[in-house]
Amino acid sequence: MINLTLIRRRAKNPNLKFHFKQIGADTNTTICLCYIDGIVQDKILQEVINRLDSISINSIISTEYIQEFINDAPLSPFETVGSTERPDVLVGKLLEGRVGIMIDGSPFALTVPFLFIEYFQVAEDYYNNFIFMSFNRILRIASFILSISIPALYLSLVTYNQEMIPTNLLLSIYASRESVPLPTVLESIIMILVFEVLREAGTRLPSDIGEAISIVGALVLGQAAVDARLVSAPMVIVVGLTGIVGLINMKIIGASIVVRFIFLILSAFLGVYGYLFGVIVLIVYLMSLRSFGVGYMNTVGSISSETIIDSAIRGPWWQLNLKEFKISVKGKIINRSRAKK
């Protein structure tokens, strides 16, 4: 559990509250709710307590056990419960009206509600120059969009909408695809899967060996596949660029992979129209998600100076001090607690 003393040192507030409870029939694991009374909204706090009380499980060893029980959308690739192991980040979330959930023996703390924009916010944003960190945050958002869009757009343009590609570039692409036996869609899927295998292998192996395998594997396999005419050179560039921009923000990489394949399949059937249809469905789906009663896309797309200043960009501290941080719930929270029967 994150040291409670570290939290008290950073938030010397008499309204800082810790609420302890026991969960797990066999382990009797201690769960600690952390919040600042007067800042957190009562609806959110009561919903967190209700969902924790509804949990019926024999043992709890890590925060991920709790996370799956209290998640608003457990089948969604997008998380509605945040996680951190840094006390400063946790205190920052508490000051915005969130509730922290800590488990004895686990270094990670859960924070709820969790909004979509938090995927692109990191602690370093608030410790460095706001101009440079605003650029980095925009870069993370753009990288997510590119990581889910590049393969689908390439596939749709090469397969269905060739008129949108300059003639010289189109001739170069088709010349590189000469003698390649696989269709473009199958070629894309195989190359993306190979890249994910290399990434996972690099993650699981020791750091020194993992980095070597990832780099050498990508170079050797990519060049060998092109020389053997199994895949085309533009496809290697597309998949490599997709993987690189996807690694910029590891917090959302799981959702990126799922959405990337969905967009790729839609583009394989409908071309650019399939990609646009996927984008529309994704936006509508994200707009429909809620995290403990708070809209998942809250502040995203807003042009208000009070909300955009700490969403798409990180504004200077003299303006952040004037910002209303408190998260609020409008309407009734739908109870989605799930007890294990």
N, C-alpha and C positions, 0 to 999 in steps of 0.2 A: 504494500500500500504506500502511496505517496505520503511522505512524512507530514503529519498534520502541523507540526511546528513550523515547517517551511511555509505552509499556507498562512498560518497566523502571523508570521513575520512580514509577509507581503500585504496582508489585509488586516491591519490593526483596527478592526471595526467591531464594536460591541454587538452588532447585529449579525456577525458571522456565526452561523449555527452548524452544529454537527449532530446528526441523528443516526444512531446505531441500531441495527437489527440483525437477526440471525436467519440465515437461509441455508437449506441443505439438511436433509434428515440424518445423513451419515457424517457429514463433515462439520455441520454447525458453523459455517463460514460467516465471519463478521462482515457486514456490509455497512458502509458509512455514507450517508447522504450529506452533502455539503452545499450550503446556499447562504445568501445574505438576505436576511429578513428585511422587508421593505423595498427591496429591488426585485426579487423574484416574484412572479405573479402567482397568486394562490392556486389558480386553476392548473398551472403547470406542475407546481409542487404536489398538489393532491393527486394528479394523474400519475406522477412518478411513483408515489407511495402505493396507489392502488395497483399498479402493474407489478410492483415488487411483491406486494402481498399475495397476488394471484399465482405466483410462481410455486410450483410443486415439483421438486427435483431432489434426488438422493444426495448428490454431491455437486459442489461448485469449487473449481480450482482456479479459474481465470475469469477475467471480465467478459470474454467472448461468450461465456455461458449466459450471463445476464443480458448481454447485448441482443442475442437472438430472441429472448423472451419478450423484451420490451420494444423491439423494433416495430415501427408503424407499418412497414412494408417488407416483411422478411423474404419475399420472393423477388424483390427488386435488386438489380445490380448496384443501385445507388443507396448509400448508407443514409439512414435517418437518425443515427446515434453516433456522436463523435467520440474520439479516443485520443488521449495524450498522456505522456509520461513526464511532462515538465510542469512543475508547480507554478511558474510564472504564467504559462498559458492557461492553466486551470483557474487561477485567480482572475485573469482577464475575462474568461468566460463567465465567472460568477458575477463580476461587475456589470456584465451585460444582461443579467437576469436569468442566467442558466443555472441548472442544477448539476452538481458533480456527484458521481457515484464511484466510490472506491471500494476495493475488495482486499481483505487481509491476505497478504502473500503475493499480490500481483502489482507490478510496477506501473501498470496503466490505470488511468481513471477515465470513466465515461462522462461525457457532457451532453446534456439534452436541454433544449432542442438543438438539432444540427441542421444547418441550412446549406444549400447547394454552393453558395459563394465561399463557404469555409474550406472547400476543397482547394481553393487557390490562395488561401491566406496562410502564411507561415510566420513563426515568431520573429524571424529576422526582419520582417517587414517593418516592425515597430522599433527596431534598434539601429537602423541605418538611415541614410538620407532618404527623405520621402520621394524625391524625384526619381532616383535610381530604383527604389523599391516599387514605385508605381509602374515604371517600365517593366520590371520583372513580373509583376502581377499580371499586367496585360499580356506579357509573353506567355505566361502559364495558361491563360484563358485561350489565347490563339493556338497554343500547342495542342490543347485538348480538342479544339475544333478541327485542326489539321489531322490529328491522329485518327479521328473517326471518319474523316472525309476523303483523304488522299486516295486510298485504294478504290473506293467506290467511284470517285470522279474519274480516275484514270480508266477504270473498266468501262464506265458508261460512255466516255468520249471515244475510246478506241473501238468499242463494239457497236455502238448505236449512233453516236452523234459525231461522226468524223468531220462533218462540215464545220465544227467549232474549233478544229485544230488547224493551225497554219499548214499549208501544203508541204513545205519543205520538212517541217517537223513530222508530219504524218508519214511522208515517204521514208524518213529515217527510222521511225518506229516500225513500219512494216518491213523494212529491210532487215532490221534486227530480229524480227519475228519469223523470218524465213527459215524453214526447216524445223521450227519448234513444233513438236507433235501435240502439245496440250493446248486446249482452248484457254483464252485469257482468264476466265473466271476460275477454272481449276488451277491454273498456274498461280493465281493470286492467293487462293486458299492454301495451297501447299507451301508457298514461300512464307506466308504469315505464320503458319503452324511451325515451320522450321525455325523461324526467328524466335517464336515464343519458347520453343524447346531449348534453344541456346541461352535465352535469357534466364529460364528457370534453372538450367544446369549451372550457369554462372552464379546464381543466387544461392544454391544449395551447397556448392563446393566451397572449400576455404577460399578466402579473398584472393590470394596470390594465384592459385590455380584457376579459380573461377574467371578472373579477368582475362587470363591467358587463353582459356578455352573459348570464351565469348568472342574475343578479337580474332584469334586464329581460325576458329570455326567459321565465323562469318566471312572472313576473307577467302579462306581456302574453298569452302563449300560454294560460296557465291561465284567465284571465278571458275571453279571446275564445272558448275552447272551451266554457266554461259558458254564455256568452251565446248562442252558436250552437247550443246544445243537443246538442253532440257528445258531451260527457261531463257527468256530474252533479257538483255542488259537493262532496258528501261524498267522491267519489272523488279530487278534487283535494286535499282535506284529508288523506286517507289516504296518498296517494302523497307529498305534501309532507312529512308527518310521518315517513314511512318513510325518505325521503331524508335528512332532517335527523339523525335518530338514527343512520343508517348512516354519516354523515360524522364522527361523534364519534371513531370508531376506524378510521383509514384503513388500518391494517395488515391488517385482516381483511375489507376491503370486497369483495375478489374472491370469497372464499368466501361472503360474505353474499349477493351477487347470485345465485350459483348455487343456493344453498339456498332463497332467496326464491322463485325461479321453480318449483323442485320442489314446495315447499309449496303454491304457488298452483295448480299443475296438480292435485295430489292433492285439494285442497279443492274444485276445480271439479267433480270426479267424485264425491267421497264426503262433502263437507261437513266438519263438525267431526271426524268420524271419520277422514277423510283427513289432516287436519292432525295429529291425535294419532298416527296411524300413521307419518307422516313424522318426528315428533319421536322416536318410539321407534327408528325405523331410524337416525336421525342419531346418537342416543346410543350405540347398539350399534356403529355404524360407527366413531365416534370412540374407543370403548373398544378396538376391535380394532387400531387403528393403533399403530405403534411407531416410535420414532426411535432408531436405533442400539441397539436392544435395550431401550430404556427405554419404559415405557408412556406413550402420548401424553397420556392423561388422568390421569397421576400427580399426586396431591395434590388433584385436582378432586373435590369432593363429600365430601372427608374431614372428619370432625368432630374429628379429633385436634388438640389445641392446637399441636403441633409442626409441623403441615403447613398448617393454615388461617391461621397467623399471617403467612405471606407468599404467600398464594394469592388468596383472595377479598378479603382486606384486607391492609394493610401495617402490621404491628405496630411498636411502638416499638423503638428500637435496643437498649435494655437487654434486651429479650426476643429480638431477632434474633441477638444475640451468643451466646445459648444454643442457638440452632437448629442442627441438623445440616444443613449445606448440601449435602453431597456427594451427587451423583447416582450411583446404583448400578444394576447390571444383574442381574436374576434369571434364571438359566437361560442357555441358549445363544443367541447372536445369529444370526439367519438372515442369511446373506450375500446381499445384494441388489445387489451392485455390478453395473453395466451398462457393459460396454465397447462402443464403437462398432466394429462389425465391418466 
